[in-house]
Amino acid sequence: MKELSLYIHVPFCKSKCNYCNFYSIPLTKLKNTYNSNLMKFYWELLIKEIEINIKKYHLENARIKSIYFGGGTPSAMPIDFFNGLIGFIGENFQIAGDAEITTEVNPESCDLEKLYGLKALGFNRLSIGAQSFDGGVLKTAGRIHNKNDIYLAVNNAKKAGFSNISLDLIIGLPGQTKNIFLDDINHILDIAPEHISAYMLSIEEGSLFYKINNDKNCFPIYKSPEFISEEKIADYYIILCEVLRVQSYEHYEISNFAKKGYQSRHNINYWNRGEYLGLGPSASSFLKLEGGKEIRKTNVPDLEKYIRNISKDNCEEKNCRIKKRNSGQNKNDGDFAEILTENDKINEEIFLPLRTFHGINEKKLRELAGSEIIDRFIKEGLMQNFKGNISLTLRGMLVSSEIFAHIMV
């Protein structure tokens, strides 16, 4: 029986955060024609996409190990949206009895009634987007919640019966001094969530921060945020890692920490190259086909184009050619899919496990990447050998992209 994880992208949010480059649309900017029936219409599109993928990739009765609603802001959706989707998934797949079912929630839309509803539907994990506890930092980041909202969201989650709560933290937001960051850590330790995701700020194309950083004239000087250096962000990251280690959080992946038994099974499936189906605009999938072929595909990051594709069933083989994306191809041109080459597979077998605490078997890594480069990174203190596995050191995690570029074939 095929085992599968599901990712469902909800591209709607109350407002766009200044650091965000994920595909999302502020509800206030949607065309009036969508506003009244948008939630029901989007639910119907996702149902249609599931049907298309079941037929095309023979996913009938696949066993679902985990379901993850991300965004955007999934918690901006009404409970009927989740009810309809979970019900349809249960009718068309076999949801494992111990499946991890997660939704991202923002503190300002984390009301108690909705959380009770989610728990009743089988959700057993929440990922709360805290990002910081400092009012000034949150305002600069474009967040619309405050410290009290975070505490209220956590308390509501516990009242509703959730015992697996993750908090998101961004390291290096503009205005985040060392003292502010230490205060953020103290608040996290006070809440003591089961899981923490801590991401070092990267100024990505498509975000307002990217625009400001590359065009100083686009923002009033007196309001322009002062970006923190990469060196300082690295220092903050090391501080967080050391503090959480002392507090018995396992640093099980570059950006993720968990109490024993609370690692995100959905994310572990990604790093183990397990199969997953992504639904919604910009969502990605990884599926293993007959004959040893493996496919990665990504939906177009554009709601109107996604609507046209699903409504017209453009995912039929004749209209959705499997191809390699050219380096000059615009990601907004449409859906794309690629069959992985043997080198693609080898590279994924190298860098995905190296993101994790356990790393990769030493013998296998030396065979794939060569002993000379591995010995060099060990000597430089970027890699370490533990019980026959090679993993990145803390310093190595800070430059993981550069390391992967050197060892991939």
HUWO-V600025 format. One record per residue. N is the residue number from 1. RES is the residue in three letters. OMEGA is omega as a letter, one per 30 degrees, with the letter a starting at -180 (none if undefined). Layout:
N/RES/OMEGA, N/RES/OMEGA
//
This chain:
1/MET/l, 2/LYS/l, 3/GLU/a, 4/LEU/l, 5/SER/l, 6/LEU/l, 7/TYR/a, 8/ILE/a, 9/HIS/l, 10/VAL/a, 11/PRO/a, 12/PHE/l, 13/CYS/l, 14/LYS/l, 15/SER/a, 16/LYS/l, 17/CYS/a, 18/ASN/a, 19/TYR/a, 20/CYS/l, 21/ASN/l, 22/PHE/a, 23/TYR/l, 24/SER/a, 25/ILE/l, 26/PRO/a, 27/LEU/a, 28/THR/a, 29/LYS/l, 30/LEU/l, 31/LYS/a, 32/ASN/a, 33/THR/a, 34/TYR/a, 35/ASN/a, 36/SER/a, 37/ASN/a, 38/LEU/a, 39/MET/l, 40/LYS/a, 41/PHE/a, 42/TYR/l, 43/TRP/a, 44/GLU/l, 45/LEU/l, 46/LEU/l, 47/ILE/l, 48/LYS/a, 49/GLU/l, 50/ILE/a, 51/GLU/l, 52/ILE/a, 53/ASN/l, 54/ILE/a, 55/LYS/a, 56/LYS/a, 57/TYR/l, 58/HIS/a, 59/LEU/a, 60/GLU/l, 61/ASN/l, 62/ALA/l, 63/ARG/a, 64/ILE/a, 65/LYS/a, 66/SER/l, 67/ILE/a, 68/TYR/l, 69/PHE/l, 70/GLY/a, 71/GLY/g, 72/GLY/l, 73/THR/l, 74/PRO/a, 75/SER/l, 76/ALA/a, 77/MET/l, 78/PRO/a, 79/ILE/l, 80/ASP/l, 81/PHE/l, 82/PHE/a, 83/ASN/a, 84/GLY/a, 85/LEU/a, 86/ILE/l, 87/GLY/a, 88/PHE/l, 89/ILE/l, 90/GLY/l, 91/GLU/a, 92/ASN/l, 93/PHE/l, 94/GLN/l, 95/ILE/a, 96/ALA/a, 97/GLY/l, 98/ASP/a, 99/ALA/l, 100/GLU/a, 101/ILE/a, 102/THR/l, 103/THR/l, 104/GLU/l, 105/VAL/l, 106/ASN/a, 107/PRO/a, 108/GLU/a, 109/SER/a, 110/CYS/a, 111/ASP/a, 112/LEU/a, 113/GLU/l, 114/LYS/l, 115/LEU/l, 116/TYR/l, 117/GLY/l, 118/LEU/l, 119/LYS/l, 120/ALA/l, 121/LEU/l, 122/GLY/l, 123/PHE/a, 124/ASN/l, 125/ARG/l, 126/LEU/l, 127/SER/a, 128/ILE/a, 129/GLY/l, 130/ALA/l, 131/GLN/l, 132/SER/l, 133/PHE/a, 134/ASP/a, 135/GLY/a, 136/GLY/l, 137/VAL/l, 138/LEU/a, 139/LYS/l, 140/THR/l, 141/ALA/a, 142/GLY/l, 143/ARG/a, 144/ILE/l, 145/HIS/l, 146/ASN/a, 147/LYS/a, 148/ASN/l, 149/ASP/l, 150/ILE/l, 151/TYR/l, 152/LEU/l, 153/ALA/l, 154/VAL/l, 155/ASN/l, 156/ASN/l, 157/ALA/l, 158/LYS/l, 159/LYS/a, 160/ALA/l, 161/GLY/l, 162/PHE/l, 163/SER/l, 164/ASN/a, 165/ILE/l, 166/SER/l, 167/LEU/l, 168/ASP/l, 169/LEU/l, 170/ILE/a, 171/ILE/l, 172/GLY/l, 173/LEU/l, 174/PRO/a, 175/GLY/a, 176/GLN/l, 177/THR/l, 178/LYS/a, 179/ASN/l, 180/ILE/a, 181/PHE/l, 182/LEU/l, 183/ASP/l, 184/ASP/a, 185/ILE/a, 186/ASN/l, 187/HIS/l, 188/ILE/l, 189/LEU/l, 190/ASP/l, 191/ILE/l, 192/ALA/l, 193/PRO/l, 194/GLU/a, 195/HIS/l, 196/ILE/l, 197/SER/a, 198/ALA/a, 199/TYR/l, 200/MET/a, 201/LEU/l, 202/SER/a, 203/ILE/a, 204/GLU/l, 205/GLU/a, 206/GLY/l, 207/SER/l, 208/LEU/l, 209/PHE/l, 210/TYR/a, 211/LYS/l, 212/ILE/a, 213/ASN/a, 214/ASN/l, 215/ASP/a, 216/LYS/a, 217/ASN/a, 218/CYS/a, 219/PHE/l, 220/PRO/a, 221/ILE/a, 222/TYR/l, 223/LYS/a, 224/SER/a, 225/PRO/l, 226/GLU/a, 227/PHE/a, 228/ILE/a, 229/SER/l, 230/GLU/l, 231/GLU/a, 232/LYS/l, 233/ILE/l, 234/ALA/l, 235/ASP/l, 236/TYR/a, 237/TYR/a, 238/ILE/l, 239/ILE/a, 240/LEU/a, 241/CYS/a, 242/GLU/a, 243/VAL/a, 244/LEU/l, 245/ARG/l, 246/VAL/a, 247/GLN/l, 248/SER/l, 249/TYR/l, 250/GLU/l, 251/HIS/a, 252/TYR/l, 253/GLU/a, 254/ILE/a, 255/SER/a, 256/ASN/a, 257/PHE/a, 258/ALA/l, 259/LYS/a, 260/LYS/l, 261/GLY/a, 262/TYR/l, 263/GLN/l, 264/SER/a, 265/ARG/l, 266/HIS/l, 267/ASN/l, 268/ILE/l, 269/ASN/l, 270/TYR/a, 271/TRP/l, 272/ASN/a, 273/ARG/l, 274/GLY/a, 275/GLU/l, 276/TYR/l, 277/LEU/l, 278/GLY/a, 279/LEU/l, 280/GLY/a, 281/PRO/l, 282/SER/a, 283/ALA/a, 284/SER/a, 285/SER/l, 286/PHE/a, 287/LEU/l, 288/LYS/a, 289/LEU/l, 290/GLU/l, 291/GLY/l, 292/GLY/l, 293/LYS/l, 294/GLU/a, 295/ILE/l, 296/ARG/a, 297/LYS/a, 298/THR/l, 299/ASN/l, 300/VAL/l, 301/PRO/a, 302/ASP/a, 303/LEU/a, 304/GLU/l, 305/LYS/l, 306/TYR/l, 307/ILE/l, 308/ARG/a, 309/ASN/a, 310/ILE/a, 311/SER/a, 312/LYS/l, 313/ASP/a, 314/ASN/l, 315/CYS/l, 316/GLU/a, 317/GLU/a, 318/LYS/a, 319/ASN/a, 320/CYS/a, 321/ARG/l, 322/ILE/a, 323/LYS/l, 324/LYS/l, 325/ARG/l, 326/ASN/a, 327/SER/a, 328/GLY/a, 329/GLN/l, 330/ASN/a, 331/LYS/l, 332/ASN/a, 333/ASP/a, 334/GLY/l, 335/ASP/l, 336/PHE/l, 337/ALA/l, 338/GLU/l, 339/ILE/a, 340/LEU/l, 341/THR/l, 342/GLU/l, 343/ASN/l, 344/ASP/a, 345/LYS/a, 346/ILE/a, 347/ASN/l, 348/GLU/l, 349/GLU/l, 350/ILE/a, 351/PHE/a, 352/LEU/l, 353/PRO/l, 354/LEU/l, 355/ARG/a, 356/THR/l, 357/PHE/a, 358/HIS/l, 359/GLY/a, 360/ILE/l, 361/ASN/a, 362/GLU/a, 363/LYS/a, 364/LYS/a, 365/LEU/l, 366/ARG/l, 367/GLU/a, 368/LEU/a, 369/ALA/a, 370/GLY/a, 371/SER/a, 372/GLU/a, 373/ILE/l, 374/ILE/l, 375/ASP/l, 376/ARG/a, 377/PHE/l, 378/ILE/l, 379/LYS/a, 380/GLU/l, 381/GLY/a, 382/LEU/l, 383/MET/l, 384/GLN/l, 385/ASN/a, 386/PHE/l, 387/LYS/l, 388/GLY/l, 389/ASN/l, 390/ILE/l, 391/SER/l, 392/LEU/l, 393/THR/l, 394/LEU/l, 395/ARG/l, 396/GLY/l, 397/MET/a, 398/LEU/a, 399/VAL/a, 400/SER/a, 401/SER/l, 402/GLU/l, 403/ILE/a, 404/PHE/a, 405/ALA/a, 406/HIS/a, 407/ILE/l, 408/MET/a, 409/VAL/none
//
